[in-house]
Amino acid sequence: MELQDIYLETRPEHIAYIKFIFESYEEVGMIRTVDRKKAIIVLLAVKDFFQVARAILDSLKDEVPLIEIERPADIADDWFMTELAAELP
Protein backbone atom coordinates (compact mmCIF):
# COMPACT_ATOMS: atom_id res chain seq x y z
CA MET A 1 0.00 0.00 0.00
CA GLU A 2 1.53 3.28 -1.10
CA LEU A 3 0.81 6.33 1.06
CA GLN A 4 1.09 10.04 0.37
CA ASP A 5 1.47 12.41 3.29
CA ILE A 6 -0.28 15.75 3.73
CA TYR A 7 0.70 17.75 6.81
CA LEU A 8 -1.90 20.02 8.33
CA GLU A 9 -2.20 22.51 11.14
CA THR A 10 -5.48 22.99 12.96
CA ARG A 11 -6.69 23.78 16.46
CA PRO A 12 -6.25 21.06 19.11
CA GLU A 13 -9.97 20.74 19.73
CA HIS A 14 -10.56 19.78 16.07
CA ILE A 15 -8.07 16.91 15.83
CA ALA A 16 -10.47 14.22 17.10
CA TYR A 17 -13.20 15.38 14.71
CA ILE A 18 -10.86 15.28 11.70
CA LYS A 19 -9.68 11.80 12.71
CA PHE A 20 -13.28 10.65 13.06
CA ILE A 21 -14.18 11.90 9.58
CA PHE A 22 -11.29 10.04 7.95
CA GLU A 23 -11.97 6.89 9.98
CA SER A 24 -15.48 6.88 8.51
CA TYR A 25 -13.89 6.62 5.03
CA GLU A 26 -12.15 3.36 5.84
CA GLU A 27 -9.80 2.96 2.89
CA VAL A 28 -9.02 6.58 2.02
CA GLY A 29 -6.34 7.24 4.61
CA MET A 30 -5.63 7.84 8.26
CA ILE A 31 -4.84 10.82 10.43
CA ARG A 32 -1.92 10.80 12.85
CA THR A 33 -1.03 13.49 15.35
CA VAL A 34 2.51 14.71 14.72
CA ASP A 35 2.71 17.42 17.39
CA ARG A 36 -0.05 17.71 19.99
CA LYS A 37 1.17 21.06 21.33
CA LYS A 38 1.23 22.73 17.92
CA ALA A 39 -1.84 20.79 16.69
CA ILE A 40 -0.01 19.44 13.65
CA ILE A 41 -1.46 16.32 12.07
CA VAL A 42 -0.70 14.29 8.98
CA LEU A 43 -3.07 12.64 6.58
CA LEU A 44 -1.58 9.45 5.22
CA ALA A 45 -3.67 9.02 2.10
CA VAL A 46 -3.74 5.81 0.10
CA LYS A 47 -2.41 6.68 -3.35
CA ASP A 48 -5.44 5.23 -5.15
CA PHE A 49 -7.75 7.44 -3.07
CA PHE A 50 -5.63 10.59 -3.02
CA GLN A 51 -8.15 12.72 -4.94
CA VAL A 52 -10.93 11.54 -2.61
CA ALA A 53 -8.78 12.51 0.38
CA ARG A 54 -8.22 15.96 -1.13
CA ALA A 55 -11.97 16.38 -1.64
CA ILE A 56 -12.62 15.45 2.00
CA LEU A 57 -10.01 17.97 3.15
CA ASP A 58 -11.57 20.68 0.98
CA SER A 59 -14.94 19.95 2.55
CA LEU A 60 -13.49 19.99 6.07
CA LYS A 61 -11.94 23.41 5.46
CA ASP A 62 -15.49 24.78 5.39
CA GLU A 63 -16.07 23.45 8.92
CA VAL A 64 -12.78 23.73 10.81
CA PRO A 65 -9.59 25.78 10.48
CA LEU A 66 -7.17 23.62 8.49
CA ILE A 67 -3.92 24.79 6.89
CA GLU A 68 -1.69 22.61 4.75
CA ILE A 69 1.97 22.92 5.76
CA GLU A 70 5.35 21.47 4.81
CA ARG A 71 6.50 18.34 6.62
CA PRO A 72 8.02 19.47 9.95
CA ALA A 73 11.75 18.82 10.30
CA ASP A 74 11.25 17.23 13.72
CA ILE A 75 8.39 14.75 13.90
CA ALA A 76 9.63 12.90 16.97
CA ASP A 77 6.33 13.32 18.87
CA ASP A 78 4.89 10.21 17.18
CA TRP A 79 6.93 6.99 16.91
CA PHE A 80 4.95 5.85 13.88
CA MET A 81 5.64 9.06 12.00
CA THR A 82 9.33 8.88 12.87
CA GLU A 83 9.47 5.42 11.32
CA LEU A 84 7.41 6.45 8.32
CA ALA A 85 9.46 9.59 7.67
CA ALA A 86 12.44 7.37 6.99
CA GLU A 87 10.44 5.61 4.25
CA LEU A 88 8.58 8.51 2.60
CA PRO A 89 10.25 10.54 -0.16
C-alpha positions, 0 to 999 in steps of 0.5 A: 500500500503506497501512502502520500502524506499531507501535513496540516495545522489545525486547532487542538480541539478539532483533531479528534473530529478530523480523525473521526471523519477520515476513519469513517472513510475506511480505505481513504487514509488515516490521520496521525497526530505529529505534534499535539502542542502545535496541533499538527497532524498528517493525513496518510492518504492511500495513493489510489484514493488521493483525490478523494482525500483531497476532496474530503479535506476541501470539505473539512476546510469549510467546517474547521480551520485547516492549513496545509503545511510542509512536513516538519523537520522534527516529527519525533512526537509520534513513533509511527511518524518517525518510522514512516518519515524514513520511508517517505520521499 
